[in-house]
Every structure is written in C-alpha cells, then in structure tokens.
C-alpha cells in the first residue's frame, strides 16, 4: 500500500529538482508528497491509471515549483512516469 511517506521517500530518492543534492533537508518534498498522495487517493480503481497519476504529479509540480513550460515538463517526464508507476502499483 502506498503511503504519503512512501511517496516522500521516493521523491527524496529521485530528487527531481536536485534540491537534496544541494543540501536541502529531507522534508523538502513533503508538501508535494502530501498533495500527490491526497489527489491520487481520491482516484477509484478505474481512474488509477499511470496517465491520470502523471497528470496529478505534473499539476502538483506546476503549483509548487512553477513548472509551466513544455520543455520543463518534458525534462521531468521520466521522473513523473517512474513515480506514477510506483503509485499505480
């Protein structure tokens, strides 16, 4: 079962923005993990697809990091996909 803590640990490990590598504390991605967890937990079994989860992750990233350009999103797509597959199980 995926938890908010699991998502946060995954985000720390992936360090999508490179903030942990720059010395940020390990709670750097906790707000994003919380938002992703809350939104994905609202999905029913049929809605819990990798595509829908990627959309949620991208929306959270846009909100918290101001990632709006297509290129910025493409640069993070691989990490978003890995996280979405992890959440989808």
LINBEL-V530860 format. One record per residue. N is the residue number from 1. SS is DSSP state (H for helix, E for strand, - for the rest). NEAR is the number of other C-alpha atoms within 10 Angstrom. Layout:
# LINBEL-V530860
N_SS_NEAR, N_SS_NEAR
This chain:
# LINBEL-V530860
1_-_6, 2_-_13, 3_-_14, 4_H_18, 5_H_13, 6_H_15, 7_H_22, 8_H_22, 9_H_17, 10_H_18, 11_H_23, 12_H_22, 13_H_11, 14_H_15, 15_-_17, 16_-_18, 17_-_14, 18_-_11, 19_-_14, 20_-_18, 21_-_10, 22_-_9, 23_-_9, 24_-_11, 25_-_11, 26_-_15, 27_-_14, 28_-_16, 29_-_22, 30_H_17, 31_H_14, 32_H_21, 33_H_24, 34_H_16, 35_H_18, 36_H_24, 37_H_21, 38_H_13, 39_H_14, 40_H_21, 41_H_15, 42_-_10, 43_-_13, 44_-_9, 45_-_9, 46_-_6, 47_-_12, 48_-_17, 49_-_18, 50_H_19, 51_H_14, 52_H_15, 53_H_23, 54_H_22, 55_H_15, 56_H_19, 57_H_25, 58_H_19, 59_H_17, 60_H_20, 61_H_21, 62_H_15, 63_H_12, 64_H_13, 65_H_11, 66_-_11, 67_-_16, 68_-_13, 69_-_10, 70_H_8, 71_H_10, 72_H_12, 73_H_15, 74_H_11, 75_H_12, 76_H_15, 77_H_16, 78_H_12, 79_H_17, 80_H_24, 81_H_17, 82_H_15, 83_H_20, 84_H_24, 85_H_15, 86_H_14, 87_H_23, 88_H_17, 89_-_11
